[in-house]
Amino acid sequence: MAASDKVFAGSIPKFYDTLMVPLIFEAYAVDMAGLVAAFSPGAVLETAAGSGVVTRALAPKLGADARYVVTDLNQPMLDYAATRQPADTRIEWRQADALGLPFDDASFDAVCCQFGAMFFPDRIAGYAEARRVLKPGGHFVFSVWDRIEENAFADDVTNAVATVFPDDPPRFLARTPHGYHDVAVIREELSRAGFGSIEIATREKVSRGSSASAVATAYCQGTPLRSEIEARDASLLQLATDCATEALVSRHGEGPVAGKIQAHVIVAAG
């Protein structure tokens, strides 16, 4: 994973939250909130919270006396998430690295992480940290994207942007968000981190955008793909977005567009 893959700064947090979240993250966040809340946890830790889509879905489902610690490695994303959340004394916002959590052993009933594990430099270490801070009987709930070919818009955008940079195509989407999809590897790494009970469900949903242009803008300007494009030639950002738009129109038509998305949802316990 390139260092730039973890940079969510500048205008990316706002683009990410206003464009990417409703496009692909919101529906899975509702599912994750339901899974976590079903355990009736008194203390919850969220890692890699991003712009707070899971936080907004889960907080209303937790008990009045619950403790909810929301963390992210990227302070700009965490700051943005806090502005989107209604005032809630149960929530503590804290910058933290999922690979080195600043919490005592057995501090939480549940740890959740939506589409963050793909960014961990050492996933086994990240999983071991989640297990360390879980109380006996606690649950680690997280999700990762399936292979890029099972996610129509991401695949279309990646292929289209590659035509702008044929000698050095930006591969952020394929490399990182969609680069950790082998369920056998996921099981093996969780087992090595100490988890004994591992349930994995592959869930298909439909991503809907108001237009091909909105989808292209979301991916090209609301994710670290933007940084990857700008590192090659910042003046070509709009051209890359336009090429992605044209490809999406060709595949999905004019007007509102819809495409398949697919992810793995994992519930692990010690």
KOLROMAR-633143 format. One record per residue: residue in three letters; x, z, y of N, C-alpha, C in turn; residue number from 1. Coordinates in steps of 0.05 Angstrom, whole numbers, plus 32768, in hexadecimal, padded with zeros to 4 digits. Layout:
  residu  n_east  n_up  n_north  ca_east  ca_up  ca_north  c_east  c_up  c_north  num
     ALA       X     Z        Y        X      Z         Y       X     Z        Y  NUM
...
END
This chain:
  residu  n_east  n_up  n_north  ca_east  ca_up  ca_north  c_east  c_up  c_north  num
     MET    8011  8000     7FE8     8000   8000      8000    8011  8000     8019    1
     ALA    800C  7FEE     802B     801B   7FED      8044    8014  8004     8056    2
     ALA    8027  800D     8067     8022   8023      8079    800A  801E     808B    3
     SER    8006  8005     8093     7FF1   7FFD      80A5    7FD5  8000     8098    4
     ASP    7FD4  8001     807E     7FBB   8004      8070    7FAD  801E     8076    5
     LYS    7FBC  8032     807F     7FB0   804C      8085    7FAB  8051     80A2    6
     VAL    7FAF  803D     80B3     7FAC   8040      80D0    7F90  8038     80D8    7
     PHE    7F80  804D     80E0     7F65   8048      80EB    7F66  8053     8108    8
     ALA    7F6F  8043     811A     7F72   804D      8136    7F69  8037     8149    9
     GLY    7F6C  803D     8163     7F64   802A      8177    7F46  8026     8176   10
     SER    7F3D  800C     8175     7F21   8006      8175    7F16  8006     8158   11
     ILE    7F27  800A     8144     7F1E   8008      8128    7F08  801D     8122   12
     PRO    7F0B  8037     8129     7EF7   804A      8121    7EDB  8042     812A   13
     LYS    7ED8  8039     8143     7EBD   8031      814D    7EB3  8019     813E   14
     PHE    7EC3  8004     813B     7EBB   7FEC      812C    7EB4  7FF4     8110   15
     TYR    7EC4  8005     8104     7EC0   800D      80E8    7EA5  801B     80E5   16
     ASP    7E9F  802D     80F7     7E86   803D      80F5    7E6D  802D     80FB   17
     THR    7E6F  801C     8110     7E57   800E      8118    7E52  7FF4     8108   18
     LEU    7E67  7FE9     80FC     7E64   7FD0      80ED    7E68  7FD5     80CE   19
     MET    7E7F  7FE0     80C6     7E84   7FE3      80A9    7E72  7FF7     809C   20
     VAL    7E6D  800E     80A9     7E5D   8023      809C    7E41  8019     8094   21
     PRO    7E31  800D     80A5     7E17   8003      809C    7E1A  7FEC     8088   22
     LEU    7E30  7FDD     808A     7E33   7FC6      8079    7E38  7FCE     805C   23
     ILE    7E4A  7FE1     8057     7E52   7FE6      803B    7E53  8004     8034   24
     PHE    7E55  8016     8047     7E5A   8032      8041    7E41  8044     8040   25
     GLU    7E2D  803D     804F     7E17   804F      8053    7E08  8055     8039   26
     ALA    7E02  8040     802A     7DF2   8043      8012    7E00  8055     7FFE   27
     TYR    7E1A  8050     7FFB     7E2A   8061      7FE8    7E2C  807E     7FF2   28
     ALA    7E2C  8081     800D     7E2E   809C      8018    7E15  80AC     8011   29
     VAL    7DFE  80A0     8012     7DE5   80AD      800B    7DE6  80B6     7FEE   30
     ASP    7DF0  80A5     7FDC     7DF3   80AC      7FC0    7E06  80C3     7FBD   31
     MET    7E1D  80C2     7FCA     7E30   80D8      7FC7    7E25  80F2     7FD1   32
     ALA    7E17  80F2     7FE8     7E0B   810A      7FF2    7DF8  8116     7FDE   33
     GLY    7DE8  8105     7FD1     7DD6   810F      7FBD    7DE4  811B     7FA5   34
     LEU    7DFA  810F     7F9C     7E09   8119      7F85    7E15  8135     7F8C   35
     VAL    7E21  8137     7FA3     7E2E   8150      7FAA    7E19  8166     7FAF   36
     ALA    7E04  815F     7FBD     7DEF   8174      7FC3    7DE2  817E     7FAA   37
     ALA    7DE0  816D     7F95     7DD3   8175      7F7C    7DE1  818D     7F6F   38
     PHE    7DFB  8191     7F75     7E0A   81A8      7F6A    7E05  81C2     7F7A   39
     SER    7DF6  81C0     7F90     7DEF   81D7      7FA1    7E09  81E6     7FA9   40
     PRO    7E1C  81D8     7FB4     7E36   81E5      7FBA    7E34  81F7     7FD3   41
     GLY    7E42  820D     7FD2     7E43   821F      7FE9    7E5A  8218     7FFC   42
     ALA    7E6E  820A     7FF1     7E85   8202      8001    7E8D  81E6     7FF8   43
     VAL    7E8F  81D3     800B     7E95   81B8      8005    7EAD  81AF     8016   44
     LEU    7EBF  81A0     8009     7ED5   8193      8018    7ED2  8175     8015   45
     GLU    7ED3  8168     802C     7ED3   814A      802B    7EEE  8141     8035   46
     THR    7EFB  8130     8025     7F14   8124      802D    7F11  8107     8034   47
     ALA    7F23  80FC     8044     7F21   80E0      804D    7F05  80DA     8057   48
     ALA    7EFC  80EA     8069     7EE0   80E8      8073    7EDB  80D0     8084   49
     GLY    7EF0  80C4     808F     7EEC   80AC      80A0    7EDB  80B2     80B8   50
     SER    7EC8  80A1     80BD     7EB7   80A4      80D5    7E9F  80B6     80D0   51
     GLY    7E9E  80C3     80B9     7E8A   80D7      80B4    7E6F  80CF     80A8   52
     VAL    7E6E  80B8     809A     7E55   80AF      808F    7E4B  80C2     8079   53
     VAL    7E5D  80CC     8068     7E54   80DF      8053    7E4D  80F9     8060   54
     THR    7E5C  8102     8074     7E56   811B      8082    7E3A  811B     808D   55
     ARG    7E32  8105     809A     7E18   8103      80A5    7E02  8103     8090   56
     ALA    7E08  80F8     8079     7DF4   80F8      8063    7DF3  8112     8054   57
     LEU    7E0A  8120     8051     7E0B   8138      8040    7E03  8151     804F   58
     ALA    7E0C  8154     8068     7E07   816D      8077    7DE9  8176     8076   59
     PRO    7DD6  8164     807B     7DBA   816D      807A    7DB1  8177     805F   60
     LYS    7DBF  8170     8049     7DB7   8177      802E    7DC4  8192     8025   61
     LEU    7DD6  819D     8035     7DE4   81B6      802D    7DD4  81CE     8037   62
     GLY    7DD9  81E4     8029     7DCB   81FD      8031    7DD2  8207     804C   63
     ALA    7DC1  8218     8057     7DC6   8222      8072    7DDF  8232     8074   64
     ASP    7DE8  823E     805E     7E00   824F      805F    7E19  8240     8054   65
     ALA    7E16  8227     804F     7E2C   8218      8043    7E44  8215     8057   66
     ARG    7E5B  8212     804B     7E74   820C      805B    7E7C  81EF     8054   67
     TYR    7E7F  81DF     8068     7E86   81C3      8064    7E9E  81BC     8075   68
     VAL    7EB5  81B7     8067     7ECE   81B0      8074    7ED2  8192     8072   69
     VAL    7ED3  8185     8088     7ED6   8168      8089    7EF1  8160     8093   70
     THR    7F00  8151     8082     7F1C   814A      8089    7F21  812C     8087   71
     ASP    7F36  8124     8095     7F40   8109      8093    7F5D  810A     809C   72
     LEU    7F6D  80F7     8091     7F89   80F5      8099    7F8C  80EA     80B6   73
     ASN    7F79  80D9     80BD     7F7A   80CB      80D7    7F6A  80DA     80EC   74
     GLN    7F78  80E6     80FF     7F6A   80F6      8114    7F56  80E5     8124   75
     PRO    7F5D  80CB     812C     7F49   80BB      813B    7F2F  80B8     812C   76
     MET    7F30  80B4     8111     7F17   80B1      8102    7F08  80CC     8102   77
     LEU    7F16  80E2     80FE     7F0A   80FC      80FD    7EFD  8102     8118   78
     ASP    7F0A  80FC     812E     7EFF   8101      8149    7EE6  80F1     814C   79
     TYR    7EE6  80D8     8143     7ECE   80C7      8146    7EB8  80D2     8135   80
     ALA    7EBE  80DA     811D     7EA9   80E6      810B    7E9C  80FE     8118   81
     ALA    7EAB  810F     8124     7EA0   8127      8131    7E8D  8120     8147   82
     THR    7E92  810A     8156     7E7F   8102      816B    7E65  80F8     8160   83
     ARG    7E64  80EF     8147     7E4C   80E4      813B    7E3B  80F9     812D   84
     GLN    7E45  8111     812B     7E38   8126      811B    7E2A  813A     812E   85
     PRO    7E11  8140     8129     7E04   8154      813A    7E12  816F     8137   86
     ALA    7E10  817F     814B     7E1D   819A      814B    7E14  81A9     8132   87
     ASP    7E27  81B4     8123     7E21   81C1      810A    7E37  81D6     8105   88
     THR    7E30  81EF     8106     7E44   8205      8104    7E4F  8207     80E7   89
     ARG    7E42  81F9     80D4     7E4C   81FA      80B8    7E64  81E8     80B4   90
     ILE    7E68  81D5     80C7     7E7C   81C0      80C3    7E96  81C8     80D2   91
     GLU    7EAC  81C6     80C4     7EC7   81C8      80D0    7ED5  81AE     80CD   92
     TRP    7EDF  81A3     80E4     7EED   818A      80E4    7F0B  8190     80E4   93
     ARG    7F1A  8183     80D1     7F36   818A      80CF    7F46  8172     80C5   94
     GLN    7F5C  816C     80D3     7F6D   8157      80CA    7F7D  8162     80B2   95
     ALA    7F7D  8152     809C     7F8B   815C      8084    7F91  8144     8073   96
     ASP    7FA7  8147     8064     7FB0   8133      8051    7FA5  813B     8036   97
     ALA    7F97  8129     8029     7F8B   812F      800F    7F9F  8135     7FF9   98
     LEU    7FB9  812D     7FFE     7FCE   8132      7FEB    7FDC  814D     7FEF   99
     GLY    7FD4  815A     8005     7FE0   8174      800B    7FCB  8185     801B  100
     LEU    7FB6  818D     800E     7FA0   819A      801B    7FA7  81B6     8025  101
     PRO    7FA1  81BD     803E     7FA8   81D7      8049    7F93  81ED     8042  102
     PHE    7F8B  81EF     8029     7F77   8201      8021    7F80  8210     8008  103
     ASP    7F76  8229     8005     7F7D   8239      7FEE    7F71  822E     7FD4  104
     ASP    7F7D  8236     7FBE     7F72   822F      7FA4    7F55  8239     7FA1  105
     ALA    7F45  822A     7F93     7F2A   8232      7F8C    7F1A  8239     7FA5  106
     SER    7F1A  8228     7FB9     7F0C   822D      7FD2    7EF1  821F     7FD5  107
     PHE    7EEC  820B     7FC4     7ED5   81FA      7FC8    7EC6  81F6     7FAE  108
     ASP    7EAB  81F3     7FB1     7E9A   81ED      7F9A    7E9A  81CF     7F94  109
     ALA    7E9F  81BF     7FA8     7E9F   81A2      7FA5    7EB3  8196     7FB8  110
     VAL    7EC0  8181     7FAF     7ED1   8170      7FC0    7EC6  8154     7FBE  111
     CYS    7EC2  8147     7FD4     7EB9   812B      7FD3    7ECA  8119     7FE4  112
     CYS    7ECB  8100     7FDC     7EDD   80ED      7FEA    7ED1  80D1     7FE5  113
     GLN    7EC6  80C5     7FFA     7EBB   80AA      7FF7    7ECF  8095     8000  114
     PHE    7ED7  8084     7FED     7EE8   806D      7FF2    7F02  8075     8000  115
     GLY    7F0D  808B     7FF8     7F27   8094      8003    7F3E  8094     7FF0  116
     ALA    7F38  8097     7FD6     7F4D   809A      7FC2    7F5F  8082     7FC0  117
     MET    7F54  806A     7FC7     7F64   8052      7FC6    7F7C  8053     7FDA  118
     PHE    7F79  8064     7FEE     7F8E   8066      8003    7FA3  807C     7FFC  119
     PHE    7F9F  808C     7FE7     7FB1   80A1      7FE0    7FCC  8095     7FD7  120
     PRO    7FE2  809C     7FE3     7FFC   8092      7FD9    8002  809B     7FBC  121
     ASP    7FF8  80B2     7FB5     7FFB   80BE      7F9A    7FE0  80C9     7F91  122
     ARG    7FD1  80B9     7F83     7FB6   80C1      7F7C    7FB5  80DA     7F6A  123
     ILE    7FC7  80DB     7F57     7FC8   80F2      7F45    7FCC  810C     7F55  124
     ALA    7FDE  810B     7F69     7FE2   8122      7F7A    7FC9  8129     7F8A  125
     GLY    7FBB  8114     7F93     7FA3   8119      7FA2    7F8D  8125     7F91  126
     TYR    7F8B  811B     7F78     7F77   8126      7F66    7F7E  8143     7F5E  127
     ALA    7F98  8148     7F5A     7FA0   8163      7F54    7F9A  8177     7F6A  128
     GLU    7F9D  816E     7F83     7F96   817F      7F9A    7F78  8184     7F9B  129
     ALA    7F68  8170     7F95     7F4B   8174      7F94    7F44  8189     7F7F  130
     ARG    7F51  8187     7F68     7F4C   819A      7F52    7F55  81B6     7F5A  131
     ARG    7F6C  81B7     7F67     7F77   81D2      7F6F    7F64  81E1     7F81  132
     VAL    7F57  81D3     7F94     7F46   81E2      7FA7    7F2A  81E6     7F9D  133
     LEU    7F23  81DA     7F86     7F09   81DE      7F7A    7F07  81F9     7F6C  134
     LYS    7EF0  8206     7F6F     7EEB   821E      7F60    7EE5  8216     7F43  135
     PRO    7EE8  8229     7F30     7EE0   8223      7F15    7EC4  8219     7F13  136
     GLY    7EC0  8203     7F05     7EA5   81F8      7F03    7E9E  81E5     7F1A  137
     GLY    7EB1  81E1     7F2C     7EAD   81CF      7F43    7EAF  81B2     7F3B  138
     HIS    7EA7  81A1     7F4E     7EA6   8184      7F48    7EB4  8174     7F5E  139
     PHE    7EC2  8160     7F56     7ED0   814C      7F67    7EC0  8132     7F65  140
     VAL    7EB4  812A     7F7B     7EA3   8112      7F7C    7EB0  80FE     7F8F  141
     PHE    7EB6  80E6     7F84     7EC3   80D2      7F96    7EBB  80B6     7F8D  142
     SER    7EC1  80A3     7F9E     7EBB   8087      7F97    7ED2  8075     7F9F  143
     VAL    7ED4  805F     7F91     7EE7   804A      7F97    7EDA  802F     7F94  144
     TRP    7EE3  801B     7FA2     7ED8   8001      7F9F    7EE0  7FF3     7F85  145
     ASP    7ECF  7FE3     7F7A     7ED6   7FD2      7F63    7EE7  7FBB     7F6D  146
     ARG    7EF0  7FAA     7F5B     7F02   7F94      7F62    7EF5  7F82     7F77  147
     ILE    7F06  7F76     7F88     7EFD   7F67      7F9F    7EEA  7F50     7F97  148
     GLU    7EEE  7F44     7F7F     7EDD   7F2F      7F77    7EC0  7F37     7F72  149
     GLU    7EBB  7F52     7F6F     7EA0   7F5C      7F6C    7E94  7F64     7F87  150
     ASN    7EA2  7F5F     7F9D     7E9A   7F66      7FB8    7E9B  7F4D     7FCA  151
     ALA    7E84  7F40     7FCC     7E83   7F25      7FD7    7E8F  7F22     7FF2  152
     PHE    7E87  7F32     8005     7E90   7F2E      8021    7EAE  7F33     8023  153
     ALA    7EB8  7F48     8017     7ED5   7F4E      8018    7EE5  7F37     800D  154
     ASP    7EDC  7F2C     7FF7     7EEA   7F16      7FEA    7EE9  7EFD     7FFC  155
     ASP    7ED2  7EF7     8007     7ECF   7EDF      8018    7EE1  7EE1     8031  156
     VAL    7EE1  7EF9     803D     7EF1   7EFD      8055    7F0F  7EFB     804F  157
     THR    7F17  7F07     8039     7F34   7F06      8032    7F3D  7EE9     802D  158
     ASN    7F2D  7EDA     801F     7F34   7EBE      801A    7F34  7EAD     8033  159
     ALA    7F21  7EB3     8045     7F20   7EA3      805E    7F38  7EAA     8071  160
     VAL    7F3E  7EC3     8074     7F54   7ECB      8085    7F6F  7EC0     807A  161
     ALA    7F71  7EBD     8060     7F89   7EB2      8054    7F8E  7E96     805E  162
     THR    7F7A  7E87     8065     7F7E   7E6B      806E    7F8B  7E6B     808A  163
     VAL    7F88  7E80     8099     7F95   7E82      80B3    7FB3  7E88     80B1  164
     PHE    7FB9  7E97     809C     7FD5   7E9F      8097    7FDD  7E97     807B  165
     PRO    7FDF  7E7D     8075     7FE3   7E75      8059    7FFE  7E7E     804E  166
     ASP    8012  7E82     805F     802D   7E8A      8055    802F  7EA8     8051  167
     ASP    801D  7EB7     805D     801E   7ED4      805B    8002  7EDF     805E  168
     PRO    7FF0  7EDA     804B     7FD4   7EE2      804E    7FD1  7F01     804F  169
     PRO    7FC1  7F0B     8062     7FBB   7F27      8062    7FAB  7F2F     8049  170
     ARG    7FB4  7F43     803B     7FA7   7F4A      8022    7F9D  7F67     8021  171
     PHE    7F99  7F73     8039     7F91   7F8F      803A    7F79  7F95     8029  172
     LEU    7F64  7F85     802B     7F4B   7F8B      801D    7F4F  7F8B     7FFE  173
     ALA    7F5E  7F77     7FF5     7F62   7F75      7FD8    7F76  7F8A     7FCF  174
     ARG    7F8A  7F90     7FDF     7FA0   7FA2      7FD8    7F98  7FBF     7FD7  175
     THR    7F88  7FC8     7FEB     7F83   7FE4      7FED    7F66  7FEC     7FE8  176
     PRO    7F52  7FE4     7FF8     7F37   7FED      7FF1    7F2E  7FE4     7FD5  177
     HIS    7F36  7FCC     7FCD     7F2E   7FC2      7FB3    7F45  7FC1     7F9F  178
     GLY    7F5A  7FD0     7FA4     7F71   7FCF      7F92    7F72  7FE4     7F7D  179
     TYR    7F5D  7FF6     7F7C     7F5E   800C      7F69    7F43  800D     7F5B  180
     HIS    7F3F  7FFB     7F48     7F25   7FF7      7F3C    7F24  7FFA     7F1E  181
     ASP    7F3B  7FFE     7F11     7F3C   7FFF      7EF4    7F33  801B     7EEB  182
     VAL    7F1C  801C     7EDE     7F11   8037      7ED7    7F22  8045     7EC2  183
     ALA    7F30  8036     7EB2     7F42   8043      7E9F    7F59  8051     7EAD  184
     VAL    7F63  8045     7EC2     7F78   8051      7ED2    7F6E  806A     7EE1  185
     ILE    7F56  8067     7EEC     7F4A   807E      7EFA    7F46  8096     7EE7  186
     ARG    7F3C  8091     7ECF     7F38   80A7      7EBC    7F53  80B4     7EB4  187
     GLU    7F67  80A2     7EB0     7F81   80AC      7EA8    7F8E  80BD     7EBD  188
     GLU    7F8B  80B5     7ED6     7F98   80C4      7EEC    7F89  80DE     7EF1  189
     LEU    7F6F  80DE     7EEF     7F60   80F7      7EF1    7F67  810A     7EDB  190
     SER    7F6A  8100     7EC3     7F72   8111      7EAD    7F8E  811D     7EB1  191
     ARG    7FA0  810D     7EBC     7FBB   8117      7EC1    7FBB  812C     7ED7  192
     ALA    7FA6  812B     7EE9     7FA4   813F      7EFE    7F96  8158     7EF5  193
     GLY    7F8C  8158     7EDC     7F81   8170      7ED1    7F63  8171     7ECD  194
     PHE    7F55  815B     7ED4     7F38   815A      7ED0    7F32  8154     7EB3  195
     GLY    7F1E  8163     7EA8     7F17   815F      7E8C    7EFD  814F     7E89  196
     SER    7EEA  8153     7E9C     7ED1   8145      7E9B    7ED0  812F     7EB0  197
     ILE    7ECD  8116     7EA8     7ECF   8100      7EBB    7EB8  80EC     7EB5  198
     GLU    7EA6  80E9     7EC8     7E90   80D6      7EC6    7E94  80C0     7EDB  199
     ILE    7E92  80A7     7ED2     7E96   8090      7EE5    7E7E  807E     7EE2  200
     ALA    7E70  8078     7EF8     7E5A   8066      7EF9    7E61  804F     7F0C  201
     THR    7E5D  8036     7F02     7E61   801F      7F13    7E47  8017     7F20  202
     ARG    7E46  8016     7F3A     7E2D   8012      7F48    7E2E  7FFA     7F5A  203
     GLU    7E1C  7FE8     7F55     7E19   7FCF      7F66    7E04  7FD3     7F7B  204
     LYS    7E0A  7FCA     7F93     7DF7   7FCB      7FA9    7DF8  7FB0     7FB8  205
     VAL    7DE8  7FAD     7FCC     7DE7   7F95      7FDC    7DF0  7F9D     7FF8  206
     SER    7E04  7F8E     8003     7E0D   7F91      801E    7DFE  7F7E     802F  207
     ARG    7DF3  7F87     8046     7DE3   7F76      8057    7DEE  7F77     8074  208
     GLY    7DF1  7F5F     807F     7DFB   7F5D      809B    7DE7  7F4D     80AC  209
     SER    7DE7  7F53     80C5     7DD4   7F44      80D7    7DDC  7F27     80DA  210
     SER    7DF6  7F21     80D5     7DFF   7F05      80D7    7E1B  7F04     80CA  211
     ALA    7E23  7EEB     80C4     7E3E   7EE7      80B9    7E53  7EF0     80CD  212
     SER    7E4D  7EEB     80E7     7E60   7EF4      80FC    7E64  7F12     80FC  213
     ALA    7E4E  7F21     80F9     7E50   7F3E      80F9    7E60  7F48     80E2  214
     VAL    7E5C  7F3C     80CB     7E6B   7F44      80B3    7E89  7F3D     80B6  215
     ALA    7E8F  7F25     80C0     7EAB   7F1E      80C4    7EB9  7F30     80D8  216
     THR    7EAB  7F37     80EE     7EB6   7F49      8102    7EBB  7F64     80F6  217
     ALA    7EA8  7F6E     80E6     7EAC   7F88      80D9    7EC5  7F89     80C9  218
     TYR    7EC9  7F76     80B8     7EE1   7F76      80A7    7EFB  7F70     80B6  219
     CYS    7EFA  7F5D     80C8     7F12   7F54      80D5    7F1B  7F66     80EC  220
     GLN    7F07  7F75     80F8     7F0E   7F85      810F    7F07  7FA2     810C  221
     GLY    7EFA  7FAA     80F6     7EF2   7FC5      80F2    7F00  7FD3     80DA  222
     THR    7F15  7FC6     80D0     7F25   7FD1      80BA    7F43  7FCC     80C0  223
     PRO    7F55  7FD8     80B1     7F72   7FD2      80B5    7F79  7FB5     80B0  224
     LEU    7F66  7FA4     80A6     7F6C   7F88      80A5    7F72  7F7D     80C1  225
     ARG    7F66  7F89     80D5     7F6C   7F82      80F1    7F89  7F85     80F7  226
     SER    7F94  7F9C     80F0     7FB1   7FA1      80F5    7FC2  7F8E     80E7  227
     GLU    7FBA  7F86     80CE     7FCA   7F73      80BE    7FC9  7F58     80CB  228
     ILE    7FB3  7F50     80D6     7FB1   7F36      80E4    7FC1  7F37     80FD  229
     GLU    7FBE  7F4C     810D     7FCC   7F4E      8126    7FEA  7F4F     8123  230
     ALA    7FF3  7F5B     810C     8010   7F5C      8107    801C  7F41     8103  231
     ARG    800B  7F2E     80F9     8015   7F13      80F5    8013  7F03     810F  232
     ASP    7FFC  7F04     811D     7FF9   7EF7      8136    7FDF  7F01     8143  233
     ALA    7FE2  7F13     8156     7FCB   7F1F      8163    7FB8  7F0B     8170  234
     SER    7FC4  7EF5     8179     7FB4   7EE1      8186    7FA1  7ED2     8173  235
     LEU    7FA5  7ED6     8159     7F94   7EC8      8145    7F7E  7EDA     8139  236
     LEU    7F7A  7EF2     8145     7F66   7F04      813A    7F4A  7EF7     813C  237
     GLN    7F44  7EEB     8152     7F29   7EDE      8155    7F27  7EC6     8143  238
     LEU    7F3C  7EB7     8140     7F3B   7E9F      812F    7F36  7EA8     8112  239
     ALA    7F44  7EBD     8109     7F40   7EC8      80EE    7F23  7ED1     80EA  240
     THR    7F18  7EDE     80FF     7EFD   7EE7      80FD    7EEA  7ECF     80FC  241
     ASP    7EEF  7EBB     810B     7EDF   7EA3      810B    7EE0  7E94     80F0  242
     CYS    7EF7  7E93     80E4     7EFA   7E87      80CA    7EEB  7E97     80B5  243
     ALA    7EEC  7EB1     80B7     7EDD   7EC1      80A4    7EBF  7EBD     80A8  244
     THR    7EB6  7EBB     80C1     7E9A   7EB5      80C7    7E91  7E9B     80BA  245
     GLU    7EA1  7E87     80BE     7E9A   7E6C      80B2    7E98  7E6E     8094  246
     ALA    7EAA  7E7C     8087     7EAA   7E7F      806A    7E91  7E8D     8061  247
     LEU    7E89  7EA2     806F     7E72   7EB2      8068    7E58  7EA1     806C  248
     VAL    7E57  7E92     8081     7E40   7E80      8086    7E3E  7E6C     806F  249
     SER    7E55  7E61     8067     7E55   7E4D      8052    7E4B  7E59     8037  250
     ARG    7E52  7E72     8032     7E4B   7E7F      8019    7E2F  7E8C     801A  251
     HIS    7E28  7E97     8031     7E10   7EA8      8032    7DFA  7E9E     8046  252
     GLY    7E00  7E89     8055     7DEC   7E7E      8066    7DEC  7E89     8082  253
     GLU    7DDB  7E7D     8093     7DD7   7E85      80AF    7DC5  7E9E     80AF  254
     GLY    7DC5  7EAB     80C6     7DB3   7EC2      80C9    7DBD  7EDA     80BA  255
     PRO    7DAB  7EED     80B3     7DB2   7F05      80A3    7DBF  7EFD     8089  256
     VAL    7DD3  7F0B     8080     7DE1   7F05      8068    7DE1  7F1D     8055  257
     ALA    7DE3  7F17     803B     7DE4   7F2C      8027    7DF8  7F24     8012  258
     GLY    7E07  7F38     8008     7E1B   7F34      7FF3    7E1E  7F4C     7FE1  259
     LYS    7E27  7F47     7FC9     7E2B   7F5D      7FB6    7E42  7F6F     7FBE  260
     ILE    7E3F  7F89     7FBA     7E55   7F9C      7FBC    7E53  7FAD     7FA2  261
     GLN    7E6A  7FB7     7F9A     7E6B   7FC7      7F81    7E81  7FDC     7F82  262
     ALA    7E7A  7FF4     7F79     7E8D   800A      7F7A    7E8B  801B     7F62  263
     HIS    7EA0  802B     7F5D     7EA0   803F      7F47    7E9B  805B     7F55  264
     VAL    7E89  806A     7F4A     7E83   8085      7F54    7E8B  8099     7F3E  265
     ILE    7E9C  80AC     7F44     7EA9   80BD      7F31    7EA1  80DA     7F36  266
     VAL    7E9A  80E8     7F21     7E96   8105      7F22    7EA8  8112     7F0E  267
     ALA    7EBB  8123     7F18     7ECF   812F      7F06    7ECD  814D     7F09  268
     ALA    7ED2  815B     7EF3     7ED3   8178      7EF2    7EE9  8182     7EE0  269
     GLY    7EF2  819A     7EE5     7F08   81A5      7ED5    7F00  81AA     7EB9  270
END
